[in-house]
Every structure is written in C-alpha cells, then in structure tokens.
Amino acid sequence: MIKTRTVRRQDGKVEILRVLGPGAMDEWNRDDPLAYEKSIVWTVDISRLDYVRVTTIHSARSRRGPLEVSGPIRVVGYAKLTSNAPRNPDGATYSRRMFYVKDEDGRADGTPSNAIDPRSVLPGFSGRAATGSCSARSGSPG
C-alpha cells in the first residue's frame, strides 16, 4: 500500500502527501494518468462529505496551484503533481484531478455516477466509488 503523510495547513487545508521510498517505483507506470500525483489537497473538512465528484482538468496551467473553475460547483480538493510531470501535447498545460460538489448535492436524491468517497482518495489512486443513496451531508460542505 502507498505510504502517505498528512499535513494540516494554517489556512485550514489538509494535504495528503505521497511518501516515496525504496521500492515505491516498482509499480510506477508512466502511462498511468495518476502516476505523477504528488499529493491531494482538501480545502474543506471531508469528514462532512458522503461523497465528492471527480473530474480531470486537462487545461491546468501549473502542476501545483489551486484549480479554479466557474459555474455552479464548489472545488473541495485537487491534485498536485510531481516536478517531473509531463505537459499535455499542447505543450502549455497539465492534466490534474479536481474534486468538487454541486449546490444540489446537499438536496438531491441518489449518488452521482462520478461520485467517490473522499476518504478513499490517495495520490496516485482513484478512490472507491461512493455507495448508498445519500448525498453530501446537509449543510454547507466546509
């Protein structure tokens, strides 16, 4: 299993860092889109969320900065990449995972198809699909 270290930031964010040690590269696959993830940053308390939605942003301008998007979603986490993560074929951007919730998640019935359990997400690993019929717990996530 992957070794991680959790860092609680002063701004309230929690970063789960992948610890690379001897043997960590034995299963590394350069063709795996998650292989270059260095850490996952959560901007909210994920213990209050039954699930998060996940998508890959293919137009990230940096390997490490926060990901921001417009629209009716709230970014609750994102992946940071290693310093050797390759650029996309366009030569100017990177592909990074982003975790988010929608306004209706606190009220909707059922679990969206792209929902995962945020507690199961680790750098380099996709996480388990969320189960059950509940959505994000009532109240504002974070």
N, C-alpha and C positions, 0 to 999 in steps of 0.2 A: 504494500500500500504506500501511497505517497506520504512523505513527511512534510508537515506544514508548521508554520509558526504564525500565531495571531498577534497583530499589533493594533492596539487601540489608539487612535489619533486624538489629539486635543480638540479637533473640530467635530468630534463625535463619530467620524468614520471608523470602520473596522476593516483592516486589510489582512487577508489570509495569504501569506507568502509561501511559495513552494520552496522547500529546502532541498538543494541539490547536493548530494554527497556521492561517495563511491557506489557505483552500481546504478545510480539514478538514470544514467543514459542507456542502460541495457535495453529498455523497451521504447526508447525515443524513436519517433518516425517523422522525418522532415515533411512528409506529405500529409500528416495529420494537422488539420487547421488549429487544433488546440495545443499543439506541441510547443509553441512559443509563448504560452501564457506564463507570466512570472507570478502574478498574483490576481486576486479578486478583491475589489474594494466595494464594501457595502456602505451606502450613505445613510441608511436607516437601520433600525433595530429589526433584524429579520426574524426574531423570535415572535414578532407580532404578525407575521405574514404566513398564511397557509400555503401560498404559492406565489411565484413571480413568473412573469412571461419572459421569454428569452428570444433574442434575435441577434444576428450578426450584422454589424455595421461595416460595410466594405469601403467606406469613404472617410475613415478616421484619419485626421491629419497628423496625429502623433501616436507613439507607442504607449504612452503612459498617462496623458492628461485626461481629465473628466470628459465623458461623452455627453453631449447635449443635443437634443432634438426638439423640434417643435411639434405641436399637436396636442391631442387630449391624453397624453401619457405623462407619467412621472418616473424619471430614471431613479432606480433604487440601488443600482450596482453596475460595475463594469470591470472588464479585464484589463490588466496592464500587461504589456508584452516585454520579452527579454530584449536586451540591446542588439541582439543579432537577428531579430525577427525580420523577415524579408518584406519588402514593399510589394504592393499589388502590381500586376502587369502594367498599370498606367504609370508606374514609377513615382507617384506622389502621395499615395495613401496606404493605409494598413487596414487589415480586417480584424475587428475585435468584437467580443461578445458584450452585449448590453442587456441588463436585467431591468424590467420595468413593470409598472402596474397601470391600469386604466382606471379612470374615475368610477366606471360601473363595476369594477371588481369587488367593491365593498357591498354591492347590492345585487349583483347578478346571481342567478342560479347556475350551478354546474361549474365545471373546471374547464378552462380553455384548452385547446389541443396543444398549444405551445407552452403550457404551464409546467414548471418544475418546482420541486421542494428546494427552497433556497439553502436549507441546512445541509443538503447533499452536494452542493456545488463546491468543487475544488479547482484550483488552477490546473488546466490540462485535462480535466474530466467534466463531462457534460452534466452530471447530476441525474437524480431519479425523477421520473415523471410524477407530478402531483396526483394524488388519488383522492377519492371522495367527492361529495357534491358540494362541499362548502367552498366559498371563495375567500378572498382576502378578508381577514377578520374585520369586524365592524370598527368604524372609527378611521381616522386618517392614519395611513401607514407611515409612521415616523413622527 
